């Protein structure tokens, strides 16, 4: 006798209840409400093989409403993902378990992206769908043909990033993207209508999506809607009308059961209502077998795909791209460029130097996909020969994100997590405030995304303090897992790009200038930027002063060195293009680079925060103590005292 879909869904409900109850923490309400939708999706539509979680052509499942993590853990456990055993379910939200409070990429096999900050899962999924379409254009539908499914709740769709994500997806006609909206009218404070009056179907439809509304507990309607979604030529939204805590007796439909931990008598009542007689953390044998069968459903298409891959001329390239390996010979053009820059000593804005480096890397690395948040000409992210990423072909390698910094950064994460592409995109550094939440999540996941942030200081000039980053570099340097590069000239810019594209497990951020700066490096015997900080210029004699600087202020430091040495004060300069890389060097190198000069000065057109690691608590700092102003950049540097003369005076004050 076959097991009914409702009983299979009840297995999710009971596991979710039991895990949350044991942990005395969590959110079973959403898990129970979306159990029916998840059951139909995972048993009939989702393309996956539990024995091969990293199958490249699997469908991607994204739980944007990450607080309902027990929904995903239940599904992974029931379908046979070995890493999510019953013991792991019992240890939900405990130290060292594979079942943390919110799904974490890289921590639990089967979890495609870290979620929890509402709306970001949806925005990340857009990037996954973009990567799928681009790889299909490159390698063919026979090898790349899968869907991205998203479970999102009222909170996800309230978040502003949802607007950026759905409008971008609609414009790009990402037809293999489906959002399953848990339409339960529930938020933490009560019914969603206390804060929301919008019509979500109308909103998605206006953004270019196909939309449908169903009963989220009617398995026939769910299956019909999922079939419908696979036939559309645009992204799809299915609003699944559900009851939060479905099956939980008196708590069913209670708007306050979002994060409610049920009491013993309430769990007993829920079990009785569902007709569930098994004990805590027990799944009836027939139900368990039915779920394991669903987990094996994808084995046959996966093996057929592997056979097709083995016979394909694209096999080696697709495997290399998905592994994140760079093509043979990728360094030749960029190394030749570095040698040329050393010979010519070209002065330019570091954003231009970055663009010149990209001009060498993009043709050499076909996985690189660029873009900008409507600032292409300012960010220098477009390389000649690139074409727009767009429907219907999707073979272009340049994305016009529009003014959607948050959505753009989240999409970069999604593309990176999907694999097969190395995404980068640009905006002004001050607008990293808009994209910061996605940059942080990317750092937490180790997503290989590269954020190009130009106009990195008061040096942008006339646009004034609204556009002049002051605290941004310092705050981004404080973010764990993010490599922040601030190159000083063409050579450092190219070196930093070489490092960034090789980072398989870390996002990178380029802080780049609008204003021109002189060349400061000629020695290209090694990639000194890879050390994070290095002695750019030695003192003539035993150093009495060491000047530390990054980016556009390195040339100021070099000028100050000239002034001090002309007065008989031996002075050295240390360039610090990437602090995180410096921290990874051994103690002896760090000590030697910082040196033992009695006077240490740092200069940077930003706030002092963090510079103590180089100059100590009693070191001197020349930089910003407040916001900027509107004027030509030369005047601003003079008015704010960020000059070689000011650095010289500061050093002399302690000699």
FIMI-980729 format. One line per 4 residues: number of its first residue (from 1); their letters; for each residue x, y, z of C-alpha. Coordinates in pm, 1 decimal, m for minus. Example, Ala and Ser with C-alpha at 12.3 -4.5 7.8 and 13.67 -1.06 7.14 Angstrom:
// FIMI-980729
1 = AS = 1230.0:m450.0:780.0 ~ 1367.0:m106.0:714.0
This chain:
// FIMI-980729
1 = XXXX = 0.0:0.0:0.0 ~ 146.7:334.8:m104.3 ~ 204.4:613.8:143.0 ~ m15.3:919.1:88.9
5 = XXXX = 148.6:1251.3:7.3 ~ m19.9:1400.0:314.7 ~ 143.5:1141.7:539.5 ~ 479.4:1214.8:378.6
9 = XXXX = 423.7:1584.4:448.0 ~ 330.9:1500.8:806.3 ~ 674.2:1341.6:846.9 ~ 823.1:1685.8:783.9
13 = XXXX = 581.6:1845.1:1029.2 ~ 657.3:1599.3:1308.7 ~ 1035.3:1612.6:1263.9 ~ 1018.5:1992.0:1267.5
17 = XXXX = 809.7:1996.1:1583.1 ~ 1033.7:1746.5:1760.1 ~ 1360.1:1921.4:1667.6 ~ 1240.4:2267.1:1768.5
21 = XXXX = 1091.9:2130.1:2090.2 ~ 1415.7:1952.2:2187.5 ~ 1626.9:2258.7:2106.3 ~ 1377.9:2487.1:2283.9
25 = XXXX = 1452.4:2717.8:1993.3 ~ 1351.4:2752.8:1629.5 ~ 1055.4:2802.5:1399.1 ~ 836.0:2504.5:1320.5
29 = XXXX = 539.5:2713.1:1201.0 ~ 666.3:2776.9:847.6 ~ 800.3:2420.7:815.7 ~ 459.1:2275.9:894.7
33 = XXXX = 278.8:2522.9:671.2 ~ 493.8:2456.8:362.6 ~ 531.5:2081.8:414.7 ~ 272.5:1997.6:147.9
37 = XXXX = 433.3:2221.2:m115.4 ~ 778.9:2087.7:m30.5 ~ 659.1:1728.2:m49.6 ~ 518.5:1766.2:m399.1
41 = XXXX = 825.0:1957.7:m517.5 ~ 1084.3:1715.3:m376.3 ~ 904.3:1394.9:m471.1 ~ 790.6:1485.4:m823.1
45 = XXXX = 967.4:1789.9:m965.8 ~ 1300.4:1877.3:m803.9 ~ 1590.3:1729.3:m1000.1 ~ 1846.4:1600.8:m751.6
49 = XXXX = 2023.6:1286.6:m639.7 ~ 2074.2:1253.6:m264.7 ~ 2378.7:1033.5:m323.6 ~ 2545.2:1307.0:m531.4
53 = XXXX = 2472.3:1644.6:m369.0 ~ 2720.0:1829.0:m594.4 ~ 2581.8:1704.4:m928.2 ~ 2641.3:2004.6:m1152.6
57 = XXXX = 2308.5:1984.2:m1336.9 ~ 2090.8:1945.8:m1026.9 ~ 1807.3:2185.6:m958.1 ~ 1889.4:2446.9:m695.6
61 = XXXX = 1655.9:2470.5:m395.9 ~ 1678.0:2793.1:m196.6 ~ 1498.1:2838.1:134.7 ~ 1487.9:3216.9:136.6
65 = XXXX = 1276.1:3203.6:452.4 ~ 1577.2:3054.2:627.6 ~ 1423.8:3062.3:974.8 ~ 1226.0:2756.2:860.7
69 = XXXX = 1549.3:2559.6:835.4 ~ 1394.6:2243.1:976.4 ~ 1189.3:2220.9:656.5 ~ 1512.1:2184.5:459.3
73 = XXXX = 1684.7:1960.3:713.6 ~ 1380.3:1732.8:724.7 ~ 1382.5:1706.4:346.7 ~ 1754.2:1635.7:334.0
77 = XXXX = 1728.1:1372.5:605.6 ~ 1420.5:1200.4:466.4 ~ 1553.6:1184.3:110.0 ~ 1879.6:1025.0:219.7
81 = XXXX = 2147.5:1293.3:240.6 ~ 2396.4:1107.4:459.9 ~ 2526.6:1418.6:633.0 ~ 2183.2:1493.0:780.4
85 = XXXX = 2125.8:1187.3:997.6 ~ 1857.2:1156.9:1262.9 ~ 2128.2:1230.9:1517.7 ~ 2190.0:1563.1:1342.0
89 = XXXX = 1816.5:1636.7:1348.3 ~ 1819.1:1573.1:1723.1 ~ 2109.0:1816.4:1757.2 ~ 1928.6:2097.1:1577.3
93 = XXXX = 2081.7:2436.4:1663.8 ~ 2355.2:2279.5:1877.6 ~ 2731.6:2332.3:1868.4 ~ 2902.4:2141.7:1590.0
97 = XXXX = 2587.0:1999.1:1435.0 ~ 2511.0:1989.8:1062.5 ~ 2176.4:2152.2:1141.3 ~ 2245.8:2512.2:1249.1
101 = XXXX = 1970.8:2760.9:1325.2 ~ 1964.8:2891.9:968.6 ~ 2087.9:2702.0:661.5 ~ 2459.5:2757.0:600.3
105 = XXXX = 2632.3:2698.9:267.3 ~ 2939.4:2478.0:296.5 ~ 2825.9:2351.9:634.9 ~ 2544.1:2118.0:532.4
109 = XXXX = 2548.1:1921.4:203.4 ~ 2234.6:2005.4:6.7 ~ 2220.3:2364.8:128.7 ~ 2286.2:2582.2:m176.5
113 = XXXX = 2317.2:2917.6:m0.2 ~ 2319.2:3063.0:347.7 ~ 1984.2:3220.6:427.6 ~ 1820.6:3386.4:723.6
117 = XXXX = 1848.5:3757.2:637.9 ~ 1510.7:3773.2:469.2 ~ 1492.2:3841.9:96.9 ~ 1855.6:3758.8:28.5
121 = XXXX = 1782.8:3398.1:m61.2 ~ 1548.9:3515.6:m335.4 ~ 1803.8:3768.2:m463.4 ~ 2082.3:3508.1:m452.1
125 = XXXX = 1863.9:3263.7:m643.4 ~ 1837.3:3517.2:m926.6 ~ 2214.9:3491.8:m964.6 ~ 2192.9:3112.3:m972.0
129 = XXXX = 1933.3:3127.7:m1248.3 ~ 2153.9:3372.2:m1439.4 ~ 2453.4:3139.1:m1412.6 ~ 2245.8:2845.8:m1535.6
133 = XXXX = 2128.8:3032.1:m1844.8 ~ 2479.0:3155.2:m1928.0 ~ 2634.6:2810.7:m1891.4 ~ 2356.6:2659.4:m2102.3
137 = XXXX = 2441.5:2911.8:m2373.2 ~ 2808.3:2821.5:m2348.4 ~ 2789.4:2442.7:m2315.3 ~ 2443.7:2354.5:m2447.9
141 = XXXX = 2114.9:2243.4:m2294.2 ~ 2221.6:1880.0:m2302.6 ~ 2473.4:1953.6:m2028.2 ~ 2315.9:2250.9:m1850.9
145 = XXXX = 1939.6:2244.9:m1806.6 ~ 1811.9:2286.9:m1454.1 ~ 1579.4:2505.2:m1251.8 ~ 1604.9:2720.0:m940.8
149 = XXXX = 1322.6:2690.5:m685.9 ~ 1278.7:2940.2:m402.5 ~ 1061.8:2923.9:m91.9 ~ 993.8:3277.3:29.8
153 = XXXX = 761.3:3420.8:291.8 ~ 585.2:3748.3:363.7 ~ 899.8:3888.8:526.0 ~ 1115.7:3807.4:223.3
157 = XXXX = 878.5:3995.9:m2.0 ~ 861.7:4295.1:232.5 ~ 1238.4:4340.2:218.9 ~ 1347.7:4600.4:m35.0
161 = XXXX = 1596.2:4364.9:m197.2 ~ 1304.0:4155.7:m318.8 ~ 1200.9:4441.7:m546.9 ~ 1550.9:4465.9:m694.1
165 = XXXX = 1564.6:4090.1:m743.3 ~ 1225.9:4037.0:m903.4 ~ 1258.9:4334.8:m1135.7 ~ 1599.7:4216.2:m1256.3
169 = XXXX = 1476.7:3858.4:m1303.8 ~ 1169.7:3979.4:m1489.3 ~ 1375.2:4196.8:m1720.3 ~ 1607.9:3907.5:m1797.6
173 = XXXX = 1316.7:3663.5:m1849.9 ~ 1471.3:3398.5:m1625.0 ~ 1213.9:3133.5:m1704.5 ~ 1383.7:2861.0:m1501.1
177 = XXXX = 1330.3:3053.0:m1177.5 ~ 1022.3:2982.1:m963.8 ~ 930.4:3144.1:m633.8 ~ 697.8:2949.2:m406.0
181 = XXXX = 542.5:3215.4:m184.8 ~ 437.6:3089.6:159.1 ~ 129.2:3307.7:160.9 ~ 29.1:3263.0:524.9
185 = XXXX = m24.6:3631.0:613.7 ~ 207.4:3595.6:912.8 ~ 494.3:3794.9:1058.6 ~ 648.7:3800.4:1406.3
189 = XXXX = 431.3:4088.7:1521.6 ~ 112.6:3921.4:1400.5 ~ m77.8:3911.4:1072.7 ~ 123.8:4052.2:783.7
193 = XXXX = m157.9:4292.3:702.8 ~ m63.7:4505.9:1004.9 ~ 226.9:4628.6:792.0 ~ 143.7:4525.6:435.1
197 = XXXX = m137.6:4611.0:195.4 ~ 29.3:4523.2:m133.0 ~ m86.3:4266.9:m384.8 ~ 216.3:4043.1:m435.7
201 = XXXX = 79.3:3876.2:m748.4 ~ 19.2:4215.3:m909.0 ~ 367.7:4330.3:m808.6 ~ 539.7:4027.8:m962.2
205 = XXXX = 322.0:4042.2:m1271.7 ~ 412.4:4407.8:m1323.1 ~ 780.7:4306.9:m1305.7 ~ 737.6:4060.5:m1590.1
209 = XXXX = 663.1:3739.6:m1402.7 ~ 392.9:3481.4:m1466.4 ~ 186.0:3440.1:m1150.7 ~ m60.1:3189.8:m1005.9
213 = XXXX = m243.8:3152.2:m676.1 ~ m318.4:2810.0:m527.2 ~ m422.3:2628.6:m211.4 ~ m87.5:2536.8:m58.6
217 = XXXX = m235.3:2229.4:107.5 ~ m402.2:2083.1:m202.9 ~ m150.8:1842.6:m355.0 ~ m330.3:1834.4:m688.0
221 = XXXX = m322.6:2212.4:m720.9 ~ 41.0:2221.8:m613.1 ~ 147.0:1965.6:m875.7 ~ m52.3:2139.1:m1148.6
225 = XXXX = 103.7:2474.5:m1060.9 ~ 456.9:2332.9:m1062.4 ~ 394.7:2176.6:m1404.7 ~ 259.7:2510.8:m1523.4
229 = XXXX = 574.6:2687.4:m1400.4 ~ 798.7:2462.2:m1608.8 ~ 614.8:2565.1:m1926.9 ~ 642.4:2943.7:m1888.3
233 = XXXX = 876.2:3170.8:m2084.7 ~ 932.4:3403.7:m1787.4 ~ 1004.6:3363.6:m1415.9 ~ 712.2:3235.0:m1213.9
237 = XXXX = 553.9:3313.2:m879.5 ~ 319.2:3062.2:m719.6 ~ 139.9:3210.4:m420.2 ~ 68.4:2911.2:m198.1
241 = XXXX = m208.2:2995.3:47.9 ~ m109.9:2812.8:363.7 ~ m183.8:2791.9:733.6 ~ 115.9:2849.7:955.1
245 = XXXX = 173.3:2548.6:1182.4 ~ m57.1:2336.0:966.0 ~ m147.3:2021.3:1160.5 ~ m57.8:2166.9:1499.4
249 = XXXX = m403.1:2141.8:1654.2 ~ m498.2:2459.5:1832.9 ~ m183.8:2637.2:1710.2 ~ m273.2:2581.4:1343.0
253 = XXXX = m317.3:2916.9:1172.0 ~ m216.0:3110.1:1483.2 ~ m28.3:3420.7:1360.1 ~ 178.7:3415.3:1678.0
257 = XXXX = 320.4:3067.4:1611.8 ~ 602.9:3192.9:1387.7 ~ 878.5:3125.7:1640.3 ~ 665.3:2954.5:1900.6
261 = XXXX = 806.8:2645.8:2075.8 ~ 520.3:2408.4:2139.2 ~ 458.0:2256.7:2482.3 ~ 431.0:1882.4:2541.6
265 = XXXX = 52.0:1880.9:2547.2 ~ 35.5:2086.2:2226.0 ~ 270.7:1844.5:2047.6 ~ 61.9:1550.2:2169.8
269 = XXXX = m249.6:1724.5:2038.5 ~ m81.6:1788.5:1701.6 ~ 24.8:1424.3:1673.0 ~ m328.5:1315.2:1745.8
273 = XXXX = m469.3:1558.3:1489.2 ~ m236.1:1415.0:1225.1 ~ m294.8:1056.8:1332.8 ~ 76.8:1020.9:1399.1
277 = XXXX = 146.6:739.6:1643.3 ~ 525.6:714.1:1621.2 ~ 738.8:852.6:1901.6 ~ 966.3:1156.2:1895.9
281 = XXXX = 1224.3:1147.8:1615.1 ~ 1070.0:831.0:1472.2 ~ 953.4:795.2:1112.6 ~ 736.6:492.9:1024.3
285 = XXXX = 922.3:244.7:805.0 ~ 686.6:274.4:508.4 ~ 702.6:654.9:519.6 ~ 1081.0:649.1:541.4
289 = XXXX = 1104.8:415.5:242.1 ~ 875.0:637.8:36.2 ~ 1094.5:937.2:107.7 ~ 1417.7:750.4:33.6
293 = XXXX = 1269.0:641.2:m298.6 ~ 1212.9:1009.0:m380.5 ~ 1577.3:1077.3:m293.2 ~ 1688.7:815.5:m546.4
297 = XXXX = 1457.1:938.9:m821.1 ~ 1731.3:1156.3:m970.6 ~ 1992.9:881.6:m997.4 ~ 1884.0:774.3:m1346.0
301 = XXXX = 1886.6:1124.0:m1504.4 ~ 2212.4:1199.5:m1323.1 ~ 2378.7:891.6:m1472.6 ~ 2240.8:979.8:m1816.4
305 = XXXX = 2386.4:1328.4:m1775.7 ~ 2725.2:1187.4:m1677.9 ~ 2719.2:970.0:m1989.6 ~ 2634.4:1271.8:m2205.5
309 = XXXX = 2911.6:1471.5:m2040.2 ~ 3167.8:1199.3:m2102.5 ~ 3075.4:1196.5:m2472.3 ~ 3078.3:1574.5:m2507.6
313 = XXXX = 3355.4:1787.7:m2652.7 ~ 3277.9:2032.3:m2372.5 ~ 3351.1:1783.6:m2092.4 ~ 3693.7:1911.0:m1990.9
317 = XXXX = 3596.6:2277.7:m2005.6 ~ 3273.6:2230.9:m1810.7 ~ 3449.2:2027.9:m1542.3 ~ 3724.1:2288.9:m1516.2
321 = XXXX = 3477.5:2576.4:m1496.1 ~ 3262.0:2406.3:m1232.4 ~ 3572.5:2319.8:m1029.6 ~ 3667.7:2687.6:m1033.1
325 = XXXX = 4004.8:2624.2:m1193.9 ~ 4148.1:2891.8:m1422.0 ~ 4241.5:2802.3:m1780.0 ~ 4599.2:2722.4:m1872.9
329 = XXXX = 4798.8:3028.8:m1968.4 ~ 4559.0:3277.1:m1811.2 ~ 4846.6:3473.4:m1653.6 ~ 5037.1:3543.8:m1974.2
333 = XXXX = 4848.7:3856.3:m2080.1 ~ 4826.4:4011.2:m1733.2 ~ 5196.0:3947.2:m1666.5 ~ 5287.2:4112.5:m1996.1
337 = XXXX = 5067.0:4406.2:m1896.8 ~ 5244.9:4438.3:m1561.5 ~ 5582.1:4441.7:m1736.5 ~ 5459.0:4710.1:m1974.3
341 = XXXX = 5329.1:4924.9:m1688.0 ~ 5664.3:4895.4:m1512.4 ~ 5836.7:5017.7:m1825.0 ~ 5602.6:5308.7:m1900.1
345 = XXXX = 5524.8:5430.0:m1545.7 ~ 5181.7:5546.5:m1654.5 ~ 4993.4:5787.4:m1428.5 ~ 4617.8:5735.5:m1416.6
349 = XXXX = 4322.6:5675.8:m1186.5 ~ 4335.9:5335.6:m1023.2 ~ 3986.2:5265.5:m1162.9 ~ 4143.2:5302.8:m1508.2
353 = XXXX = 4431.0:5077.1:m1409.5 ~ 4172.4:4824.6:m1291.3 ~ 3995.0:4845.1:m1625.2 ~ 4325.3:4791.0:m1804.7
357 = XXXX = 4388.1:4479.1:m1595.9 ~ 4039.5:4350.5:m1677.9 ~ 4112.8:4404.1:m2046.1 ~ 4380.3:4137.7:m2009.1
361 = XXXX = 4194.1:3899.6:m1778.9 ~ 3846.2:3885.6:m1934.7 ~ 3962.6:3750.9:m2273.9 ~ 4187.1:3499.0:m2098.4
365 = XXXX = 3928.8:3368.7:m1846.6 ~ 3596.0:3286.2:m2017.3 ~ 3422.9:3234.9:m1680.7 ~ 3447.0:3603.8:m1592.4
369 = XXXX = 3111.6:3784.5:m1614.8 ~ 3116.6:4158.1:m1549.8 ~ 2860.8:4425.4:m1485.5 ~ 2775.6:4750.3:m1313.3
373 = XXXX = 2492.0:4916.1:m1127.0 ~ 2435.4:5173.3:m1401.7 ~ 2788.4:5313.3:m1368.6 ~ 2973.0:5126.1:m1642.8
377 = XXXX = 3170.9:5424.7:m1771.9 ~ 3268.7:5529.3:m1420.1 ~ 3357.1:5184.5:m1287.0 ~ 3561.5:5077.7:m1592.0
381 = XXXX = 3415.7:4726.3:m1568.8 ~ 3332.0:4684.6:m1938.0 ~ 3591.4:4527.4:m2163.7 ~ 3588.8:4582.2:m2539.6
385 = XXXX = 3427.0:4289.2:m2714.8 ~ 3188.0:4204.0:m2433.5 ~ 2817.4:4174.9:m2518.1 ~ 2520.3:4215.6:m2283.4
389 = XXXX = 2391.6:3918.2:m2086.2 ~ 2029.2:3911.5:m2196.7 ~ 1744.6:3700.7:m2330.3 ~ 1709.3:3503.9:m2542.3
393 = XXXX = 2068.0:3385.0:m2591.2 ~ 2227.8:3465.2:m2252.6 ~ 2572.9:3419.4:m2404.0 ~ 2682.4:3774.8:m2321.4
397 = XXXX = 2927.3:3838.1:m2042.3 ~ 2823.8:4184.5:m1926.1 ~ 2522.7:4243.1:m1700.4 ~ 2339.0:4573.8:m1687.8
401 = XXXX = 2212.7:4552.8:m1330.2 ~ 2046.6:4892.5:m1322.4 ~ 2047.8:5092.2:m1000.2 ~ 2020.0:4781.3:m782.7
405 = XXXX = 2337.6:4759.1:m571.5 ~ 2198.0:4517.1:m311.5 ~ 2033.9:4293.7:m570.5 ~ 2350.3:4302.9:m779.5
409 = XXXX = 2576.1:4194.0:m493.6 ~ 2335.9:3914.8:m400.1 ~ 2319.7:3798.9:m762.1 ~ 2700.5:3785.9:m766.8
413 = XXXX = 2684.6:3555.0:m466.5 ~ 2433.0:3334.7:m644.2 ~ 2640.3:3310.3:m959.5 ~ 2950.8:3228.8:m758.2
417 = XXXX = 2772.5:2962.6:m552.6 ~ 2621.3:2805.1:m862.2 ~ 2969.0:2763.7:m1005.9 ~ 3104.3:2778.4:m1355.7
421 = XXXX = 3134.5:3157.3:m1359.5 ~ 3349.5:3417.7:m1184.2 ~ 3130.5:3725.9:m1140.3 ~ 3244.5:4082.7:m1082.8
425 = XXXX = 3052.0:4407.5:m1085.7 ~ 3092.4:4773.7:m1006.7 ~ 2944.5:5070.4:m827.6 ~ 3074.8:5363.6:m621.9
429 = XXXX = 3237.5:5267.9:m291.7 ~ 2995.4:5482.3:m93.6 ~ 2711.1:5265.9:m225.5 ~ 2864.8:4960.3:m64.6
433 = XXXX = 2629.8:5069.0:214.0 ~ 2346.5:4945.3:m6.8 ~ 2515.8:4616.7:m94.4 ~ 2690.9:4551.5:236.0
437 = XXXX = 2445.0:4288.6:360.7 ~ 2509.5:4076.0:51.9 ~ 2884.7:4135.9:68.6 ~ 2876.2:4014.5:428.9
441 = XXXX = 2677.2:3703.2:342.5 ~ 2920.8:3634.6:58.7 ~ 3210.5:3662.0:303.0 ~ 3035.2:3424.8:542.0
445 = XXXX = 2990.9:3172.7:258.9 ~ 3329.0:3223.3:93.9 ~ 3159.4:3312.4:m233.9 ~ 3398.4:3393.5:m519.5
449 = XXXX = 3254.6:3733.9:m607.0 ~ 3458.2:4043.1:m690.1 ~ 3314.0:4383.4:m600.5 ~ 3462.4:4675.1:m794.1
453 = XXXX = 3416.3:4992.7:m588.7 ~ 3538.1:5312.4:m749.2 ~ 3540.9:5677.4:m634.1 ~ 3697.0:5558.8:m310.7
457 = XXXX = 3760.1:5881.7:m116.2 ~ 3729.5:6260.2:m107.0 ~ 3938.4:6232.4:m421.9 ~ 3618.5:6202.6:m625.4
461 = XXXX = 3583.8:6576.3:m571.0 ~ 3285.2:6785.6:m666.1 ~ 3005.0:6536.7:m595.5 ~ 3063.5:6610.7:m229.9
465 = XXXX = 3020.5:6424.7:100.8 ~ 2713.8:6223.6:m4.3 ~ 2933.9:6040.4:m251.4 ~ 3268.4:6055.4:m68.5
469 = XXXX = 3341.7:5741.4:133.5 ~ 3520.0:5815.0:458.4 ~ 3450.3:5522.5:691.7 ~ 3377.2:5262.4:424.1
473 = XXXX = 3721.6:5113.0:366.2 ~ 3774.7:5075.9:740.6 ~ 3437.0:4910.6:794.9 ~ 3486.4:4672.0:504.4
477 = XXXX = 3834.2:4579.3:626.7 ~ 3668.3:4486.1:956.5 ~ 3452.1:4224.6:781.9 ~ 3590.6:3871.1:828.6
481 = XXXX = 3656.5:3674.9:512.1 ~ 3654.3:3970.5:271.3 ~ 3975.4:4066.9:91.7 ~ 3975.9:4445.3:58.6
485 = XXXX = 4227.9:4570.9:m197.3 ~ 4327.3:4936.1:m230.4 ~ 4598.9:4948.4:m498.0 ~ 4834.1:5241.9:m543.2
489 = XXXX = 4908.8:5230.0:m915.7 ~ 4885.1:5019.5:m1233.1 ~ 5117.9:4747.6:m1108.0 ~ 4942.0:4703.1:m775.0
493 = XXXX = 4601.1:4711.7:m947.5 ~ 4702.4:4429.1:m1180.2 ~ 4859.5:4233.5:m895.7 ~ 4545.0:4268.3:m686.0
497 = XXXX = 4330.3:4144.6:m974.1 ~ 4561.5:3845.5:m1016.9 ~ 4508.7:3760.0:m651.5 ~ 4132.3:3815.4:m660.7
501 = XXXX = 4058.1:3587.9:m954.9 ~ 4248.0:3304.8:m786.3 ~ 4043.6:3317.1:m465.3 ~ 3815.7:3013.3:m484.3
505 = XXXX = 3678.1:3058.4:m133.7 ~ 3673.9:3429.7:m68.3 ~ 3507.6:3740.2:m205.3 ~ 3724.8:4038.1:m295.2
509 = XXXX = 3663.2:4411.2:m307.9 ~ 3860.2:4665.7:m509.6 ~ 3865.5:5021.0:m368.8 ~ 3966.0:5239.8:m663.1
513 = XXXX = 4016.5:5608.3:m726.6 ~ 3856.7:5857.0:m961.4 ~ 4158.9:6090.0:m958.5 ~ 4488.1:6023.5:m1132.5
517 = XXXX = 4791.8:5919.8:m932.7 ~ 5157.0:5876.1:m1034.1 ~ 5321.4:5536.5:m1064.1 ~ 5506.9:5429.3:m750.8
521 = XXXX = 5638.7:5083.7:m844.0 ~ 5892.5:4958.6:m1095.2 ~ 6003.3:4633.5:m930.9 ~ 5791.7:4348.6:m1070.8
525 = XXXX = 6017.9:4061.8:m966.1 ~ 5729.5:3921.1:m763.2 ~ 5369.3:3996.8:m669.1 ~ 5442.4:4212.5:m366.3
529 = XXXX = 5071.1:4288.2:m320.9 ~ 5019.3:3920.5:m236.8 ~ 5201.9:3992.7:89.5 ~ 4932.4:4243.1:181.7
533 = XXXX = 5193.0:4502.0:281.8 ~ 5553.9:4545.3:180.2 ~ 5840.9:4790.3:193.3 ~ 5805.2:5002.7:m117.1
537 = XXXX = 6100.3:5230.6:m45.9 ~ 6380.8:5174.4:201.3 ~ 6540.8:5442.6:413.9 ~ 6882.6:5578.4:331.9
541 = XXXX = 7038.1:5453.4:651.8 ~ 6877.0:5337.9:975.4 ~ 6513.2:5440.5:947.7 ~ 6388.7:5703.9:1188.1
545 = XXXX = 6045.5:5725.7:1024.9 ~ 5818.6:5469.1:857.6 ~ 5521.4:5594.2:657.6 ~ 5237.4:5351.2:590.5
549 = XXXX = 4980.7:5419.7:320.2 ~ 4739.4:5258.1:79.5 ~ 4598.4:5345.9:m260.0 ~ 4616.4:5704.9:m373.3
553 = XXXX = 4798.7:5814.7:m61.5 ~ 5104.0:5598.2:m133.2 ~ 5230.6:5863.5:m373.4 ~ 5183.1:6121.7:m96.7
557 = XXXX = 5386.3:5902.1:135.4 ~ 5661.9:5877.2:m125.5 ~ 5671.5:6254.7:m162.9 ~ 5688.4:6295.8:216.7
561 = XXXX = 5979.8:6052.6:223.4 ~ 6163.6:6271.3:m27.5 ~ 6108.0:6578.3:188.3 ~ 6219.6:6407.7:508.2
565 = XXXX = 6528.4:6250.8:355.7 ~ 6623.9:6582.2:199.1 ~ 6634.2:6712.5:555.6 ~ 6851.1:6422.3:667.3
569 = XXXX = 6582.7:6200.1:819.7 ~ 6606.4:5841.9:689.8 ~ 6253.1:5739.2:599.2 ~ 6097.0:5424.5:458.7
573 = XXXX = 5754.0:5373.1:297.3 ~ 5532.2:5067.6:334.2 ~ 5244.7:5015.0:91.6 ~ 4948.5:4825.9:237.4
577 = XXXX = 4720.8:4715.2:m48.7 ~ 4544.1:4435.0:144.9 ~ 4546.4:4414.1:522.8 ~ 4394.1:4065.5:544.8
581 = XXXX = 4670.9:3918.6:331.9 ~ 4929.0:4089.2:551.9 ~ 4775.2:3926.1:860.4 ~ 4824.1:3586.3:693.4
585 = XXXX = 5200.8:3633.6:664.0 ~ 5429.2:3484.2:926.8 ~ 5519.7:3683.6:1236.1 ~ 5876.7:3743.7:1121.8
589 = XXXX = 5765.1:3900.5:794.1 ~ 5505.5:4118.2:966.0 ~ 5758.8:4238.5:1222.2 ~ 6019.2:4317.0:957.3
593 = XXXX = 5768.2:4501.4:739.9 ~ 5641.8:4718.5:1023.9 ~ 6002.2:4778.8:1127.0 ~ 6147.9:4944.1:1434.5
597 = XXXX = 6164.7:5309.3:1331.3 ~ 6088.4:5527.1:1635.6 ~ 5829.7:5729.2:1442.8 ~ 5542.3:5566.7:1257.7
601 = XXXX = 5292.0:5762.1:1048.4 ~ 4996.2:5639.9:842.4 ~ 4826.9:5840.3:569.9 ~ 4494.8:5753.1:409.3
605 = XXXX = 4201.8:5961.3:286.7 ~ 3968.7:5790.8:531.4 ~ 3925.8:5743.5:904.6 ~ 4199.3:5616.5:1135.7
609 = XXXX = 4012.8:5304.2:1252.3 ~ 4232.6:4995.7:1218.6 ~ 4561.7:5164.7:1141.7 ~ 4684.8:5088.9:1493.3
613 = XXXX = 4798.0:4747.0:1370.9 ~ 5072.4:4929.6:1177.9 ~ 5142.5:5242.8:1377.5 ~ 5046.4:5139.8:1730.7
617 = XXXX = 4826.2:5331.1:1970.0 ~ 5070.0:5623.0:1986.9 ~ 5135.3:5637.5:1613.4 ~ 5050.1:5937.1:1399.1
621 = XXXX = 4768.2:5943.5:1145.2 ~ 4703.8:6186.8:860.9 ~ 4356.3:6143.0:718.0 ~ 3989.6:6221.8:772.8
625 = XXXX = 3814.5:6286.9:1101.5 ~ 3474.7:6374.6:954.3 ~ 3285.8:6392.7:628.3 ~ 3415.5:6553.2:311.4
629 = XXXX = 3295.0:6850.8:105.8 ~ 3220.6:6956.0:m249.8 ~ 3519.7:7097.7:m437.3 ~ 3789.3:6990.2:m683.3
633 = XXXX = 3987.4:6707.9:m526.9 ~ 4314.9:6904.9:m518.9 ~ 4151.9:7166.7:m298.3 ~ 3996.7:6901.2:m75.9
637 = XXXX = 4329.3:6732.3:m7.3 ~ 4475.5:7069.6:86.7 ~ 4182.6:7173.1:306.6 ~ 4170.7:6840.8:491.2
641 = XXXX = 4546.8:6835.4:533.4 ~ 4619.5:6514.6:347.5 ~ 4944.5:6623.8:187.8 ~ 5310.5:6529.0:183.6
645 = XXXX = 5383.7:6843.0:383.7 ~ 5132.4:6742.5:650.1 ~ 5284.0:6394.0:675.5 ~ 5631.0:6546.4:700.5
649 = XXXX = 5520.4:6785.7:974.5 ~ 5355.2:6505.4:1168.8 ~ 5670.6:6293.4:1155.0 ~ 5893.6:6582.3:1259.3
653 = XXX = 5669.3:6655.6:1556.9 ~ 5779.2:6325.8:1715.8 ~ 6143.0:6318.1:1612.0
